[in-house]
Amino acid sequence: MKHFNIQPVNKALCPAIADKIDNLNKPKGSLGRLESLAMQICLIQQTLTPSLTHPCHLLLGGDHGIEREGVSVSPREVTWQQMINFTRGGGGVNMFCRQHGFDLTIVDVGVDYDLTPYPAILDRKIAQGTQNFLDRPAMTESEFDRAIQIGSDLVDDCLQKGCRILSIGEMGIANTSPSSIWLHLYSGIPLEQCIGAGAGLDSEGIRHKYEVLSMAVANYQANYPHYSPLAYFGGFEMVAAIGAMCRAAEQHLIILIDGFIMTACALAACQLYPQVKDYMIFTHCGDESGHRLMLQFLHAEPLLQLGLRLGEGTGALCAFPIIDSAVRMVNEMNNFENANITKYF
């Protein structure tokens, strides 16, 4: 697999950043989470004057073999139908990218449909979806390596545009299933607690999903114990997201982490490179039952809790104005000395 040279953020600037924030013309600590966000962003960029130039959003699409087992209320054709919808500007991700000025890149990493007639979709297809991990690995090790490289290369494209902040979303029916399994395997949380309704399963559907995923995990542990769970269970769009996160951290970009699927990818990236977490801002806690458990395991405090479960990176995009406010605070607020205001704390 491609190696990333990800360094933990250098905290030597902490005293200078804290001094600047504490001397803005406000009571010390009165802007709460914005102050800690500003500290994190300044450390990521190693500057007292951070910027959010050319925000980019990667929308990665891929299908999953496990969908054939009825673990999702939505059929797999929804993946390609939504990918085409995104090219027409009609998705939630389109709306929020327009609202917040994000450069949207739509990428086919492994959708089970020919999307080449749609030039607005970047063709990086590895295969027509993954294999069914109920009884075999979802992807080969070489496919896994290729997906990591694709994600890394996409970030390089963003860097060439001047990007300093990156968000990532996904479109892949049934991708809550590998997310739940990754959470279970990496955290030790019982699998049943890691599984939720996905796009809208009822209680019987959730029970069926649990039974299928339990069998898949048992087969993996019995027959493929040395196979990476990232490749064995993951989707092409998810592994590409991991590669993107690692490359973004390597290049000191701010990484906005979306909902359950992208938090699972963040969890996976942190298994490979624990220091990647320094560059991540966890934007919201969604309705999928395992999401809160995953955030707790990562010791991550989300910015929002709006009951979101759309995916596509929409929660990350919704949180962008808060991050923008933190940067504006540290760059635009006056300090006590310049404002001729007596410190009142």
C-alpha positions in Angstrom: 0.0 0.0 0.0 1.1 3.6 -0.7 2.9 5.1 2.4 2.0 8.5 3.7 4.3 10.6 5.7 1.8 12.1 8.2 3.2 14.1 11.0 1.3 15.1 14.1 0.6 18.8 14.2 3.5 20.8 15.7 2.2 22.4 18.9 5.0 24.9 19.3 2.7 27.7 18.1 0.1 26.9 20.9 1.1 29.7 23.2 1.2 32.3 20.5 -2.2 31.2 19.1 -3.7 31.1 22.6 -2.4 34.6 23.3 -3.9 35.9 20.1 -7.3 34.3 20.8 -7.3 35.4 24.5 -6.6 39.0 23.6 -9.4 39.4 21.1 -11.8 42.0 22.5 -14.1 39.5 24.2 -14.2 37.8 27.6 -11.7 35.0 27.7 -13.3 31.8 26.4 -16.6 33.5 25.6 -16.7 32.2 22.0 -16.4 28.6 23.2 -16.0 26.0 20.6 -15.0 28.6 18.0 -11.9 29.2 20.0 -10.9 25.5 20.1 -11.6 25.2 16.4 -9.5 28.3 15.6 -6.7 26.7 17.7 -6.9 23.5 15.7 -7.0 25.2 12.4 -4.0 27.4 13.2 -2.1 24.4 14.2 -3.0 22.5 11.1 -1.8 25.4 8.9 1.0 26.4 11.3 0.0 30.1 11.1 -1.7 32.8 13.2 -3.7 33.9 10.2 -5.4 30.7 8.7 -7.4 30.6 5.5 -10.0 28.5 3.9 -9.1 29.1 0.3 -10.7 27.1 -2.5 -12.8 24.6 -0.4 -13.2 21.3 -2.3 -15.7 18.5 -1.9 -15.1 15.0 -3.2 -18.2 12.9 -3.9 -17.1 9.3 -4.3 -19.5 6.6 -5.7 -19.3 2.8 -5.5 -21.5 -0.3 -5.2 -21.3 -3.1 -2.7 -21.7 -6.8 -3.3 -23.3 -7.3 0.1 -26.4 -5.3 -1.2 -27.4 -8.6 -2.9 -28.2 -10.0 0.6 -31.0 -7.5 1.2 -29.2 -5.5 3.9 -30.5 -2.1 2.5 -34.0 -0.9 1.9 -32.7 0.8 -1.3 -31.7 -1.2 -4.4 -28.3 -0.7 -5.9 -29.6 1.2 -9.0 -30.2 4.1 -6.7 -26.4 4.6 -6.6 -26.0 5.3 -10.3 -29.3 7.1 -10.5 -28.2 9.5 -7.8 -24.7 9.9 -9.4 -26.4 11.1 -12.6 -28.7 13.3 -10.6 -25.6 15.0 -9.1 -24.4 15.9 -12.5 -27.7 17.9 -13.0 -27.3 19.8 -9.8 -30.3 18.2 -8.1 -28.8 16.5 -5.0 -28.5 17.7 -1.5 -24.7 17.8 -2.0 -25.1 20.1 -5.0 -27.3 22.6 -3.0 -24.9 22.8 -0.1 -21.8 23.1 -2.3 -23.4 26.0 -4.2 -24.4 27.6 -0.9 -21.0 27.5 0.7 -18.8 27.8 -2.4 -17.3 24.3 -2.6 -15.7 23.0 -5.7 -17.6 19.7 -6.3 -15.9 16.7 -7.9 -18.1 13.7 -8.6 -16.1 10.4 -9.0 -17.1 6.9 -10.1 -14.7 4.6 -8.2 -16.8 1.5 -8.5 -20.4 2.0 -9.5 -22.2 -0.9 -11.1 -23.3 1.0 -14.2 -21.7 2.6 -17.2 -21.4 6.3 -16.4 -19.0 7.2 -19.2 -21.7 9.1 -21.1 -21.7 11.6 -18.3 -18.5 13.7 -18.6 -19.2 15.5 -15.3 -18.4 12.3 -13.5 -14.7 11.6 -13.2 -14.1 8.0 -14.3 -11.9 6.2 -11.9 -13.9 2.9 -11.9 -12.0 -0.1 -10.4 -14.8 -2.6 -11.0 -18.6 -2.8 -11.2 -18.9 -2.8 -7.5 -17.2 -5.0 -4.9 -17.7 -8.7 -4.3 -20.1 -10.0 -1.8 -18.2 -10.1 1.5 -20.6 -12.6 3.0 -18.3 -15.4 1.7 -15.3 -13.7 0.1 -13.2 -10.6 0.2 -14.9 -7.5 -1.2 -11.8 -6.6 -3.1 -8.3 -7.8 -3.8 -5.3 -6.3 -2.2 -4.3 -4.8 -5.5 -7.8 -3.2 -5.9 -7.4 -1.9 -2.4 -4.1 -0.3 -3.2 -5.6 1.2 -6.4 -8.5 2.8 -4.4 -6.1 4.3 -1.9 -4.0 5.8 -4.8 -7.2 7.2 -6.5 -8.1 9.0 -3.3 -4.6 10.4 -2.9 -4.5 11.6 -6.5 -7.8 13.3 -6.1 -6.4 15.4 -3.3 -3.4 16.3 -5.4 -5.9 17.7 -7.9 -7.5 19.8 -5.2 -4.1 21.0 -4.0 -3.3 22.3 -7.5 -6.4 24.4 -7.3 -5.2 26.0 -4.1 -7.4 24.0 -1.7 -6.8 24.4 2.0 -10.0 22.6 3.3 -11.5 19.4 2.1 -14.7 17.6 2.7 -15.6 14.1 1.4 -18.9 12.4 0.8 -20.1 9.1 -0.6 -22.8 7.5 -2.7 -23.0 3.7 -2.3 -26.1 1.7 -1.4 -25.4 -0.7 1.5 -22.2 1.1 2.7 -23.5 1.3 6.2 -22.8 -2.5 6.4 -19.0 -2.3 6.0 -19.1 0.7 8.3 -20.8 -1.2 11.0 -18.4 -4.1 10.7 -15.3 -1.8 10.8 -16.7 -0.2 14.0 -17.3 -3.6 15.6 -13.8 -5.0 14.6 -11.8 -2.0 15.6 -13.7 -1.0 18.8 -14.8 -4.3 20.1 -18.4 -2.9 20.5 -20.9 -5.8 20.0 -21.9 -5.9 16.3 -25.6 -5.6 17.2 -25.0 -2.2 18.7 -23.1 -1.1 15.6 -26.0 -1.8 13.1 -28.8 0.6 12.3 -31.5 1.3 9.9 -29.3 2.7 7.1 -31.6 4.3 4.5 -34.7 3.2 6.4 -34.9 -0.5 7.4 -37.6 -1.5 9.8 -37.0 -3.6 12.9 -37.2 -6.9 10.9 -34.9 -5.5 8.2 -32.3 -4.5 10.9 -32.5 -8.1 12.4 -31.9 -9.6 8.9 -29.0 -7.2 8.4 -27.5 -8.2 11.7 -27.8 -11.9 10.9 -26.1 -11.4 7.5 -23.3 -9.3 8.9 -22.7 -11.7 11.8 -22.3 -14.6 9.3 -19.9 -12.5 7.2 -17.8 -11.6 10.2 -17.7 -15.3 11.3 -16.6 -16.4 7.9 -13.9 -13.7 7.8 -12.5 -14.7 11.2 -12.6 -18.4 10.4 -11.1 -18.3 6.9 -9.4 -14.9 6.3 -7.9 -13.8 9.6 -4.9 -12.2 8.1 -6.8 -10.3 5.4 -7.1 -6.6 6.1 -10.7 -5.9 7.2 -10.4 -2.6 5.3 -10.1 -4.6 2.0 -12.2 -7.5 3.0 -15.3 -5.5 3.9 -14.8 -2.0 2.4 -16.2 -0.4 -0.6 -14.1 1.2 -3.4 -15.6 4.7 -2.5 -14.7 4.1 1.2 -11.1 3.1 0.6 -10.6 6.0 -1.8 -11.9 8.2 1.0 -9.3 6.8 3.3 -6.6 7.5 0.8 -7.9 11.0 0.4 -7.9 11.6 4.1 -4.4 10.4 4.5 -3.0 12.5 1.6 -4.9 15.5 2.9 -3.3 15.1 6.3 0.1 14.6 4.8 -0.4 18.0 3.1 -1.8 19.8 6.2 -5.3 20.3 4.8 -8.3 20.7 7.1 -10.5 17.6 6.7 -14.2 17.8 7.4 -15.6 14.4 8.4 -19.2 13.8 7.6 -21.6 11.2 8.9 -21.5 7.5 9.7 -19.8 6.3 6.6 -17.1 8.9 6.5 -16.6 8.6 10.2 -16.0 4.9 9.6 -13.4 5.9 7.0 -11.8 8.3 9.5 -11.7 5.4 12.0 -10.0 3.3 9.4 -7.5 6.0 8.5 -6.7 6.4 12.2 -6.0 2.7 12.4 -3.4 3.2 9.6 -2.0 6.5 10.8 -3.2 7.7 14.3 -1.9 11.2 13.7 -4.3 11.8 10.9 -6.9 12.7 13.5 -5.1 16.0 14.2 -6.3 17.2 10.8 -10.0 16.1 11.2 -13.0 18.2 12.2 -15.9 15.9 13.0 -18.9 17.9 11.8 -22.0 16.2 13.0 -23.6 13.2 14.7 -26.2 11.5 12.5 -29.1 9.3 13.3 -27.4 6.0 12.4 -27.2 4.1 15.7 -23.5 3.3 15.6 -22.4 6.8 14.7 -22.4 8.1 18.3 -20.6 5.0 19.5 -18.0 5.6 16.7 -17.5 9.2 17.7 -17.2 8.3 21.3 -14.6 5.6 20.5 -12.6 8.3 18.5 -13.0 10.8 21.4 -14.5 13.1 18.8 -16.9 16.0 19.6 -19.2 16.7 16.7 -20.2 20.3 15.8 -23.8 19.5 14.9 -26.6 17.1 15.7 -29.4 17.7 13.2 -30.7 14.2 12.7 -29.0 14.0 9.4 -28.6 10.6 7.6 -28.4 11.6 4.0 -24.7 11.0 3.4 -23.1 12.7 0.4 -21.0 14.8 2.8 -24.0 17.1 3.4 -23.4 17.3 7.2 -19.8 18.4 6.6 -21.0 21.1 4.2 -23.7 22.3 6.7 -21.0 22.8 9.3 -18.7 24.9 7.1 -20.2 28.3 8.3 -19.2 27.4 11.9 -15.6 26.7 10.8 -15.6 29.9 8.7 -16.7 31.8 11.8 -13.8 30.4 13.8 -11.3 31.5 11.1 -13.0 35.0 10.8 -12.8 35.3 14.6 -9.1 34.8 14.7 -8.4 36.9 11.6 -10.9 39.8 11.9 -11.7 40.5 15.5 -9.9 43.4 17.0 -7.8 43.0 20.2 -8.1 45.0 23.4 -5.0 47.1 22.7 -6.0 48.2 19.2 -9.6 48.8 20.2 -8.6 50.8 23.3 -10.8 48.6 25.5 -9.8 47.7 29.0 -9.5 44.0 29.5 -12.6 42.9 31.4 -11.7 39.3 32.4 
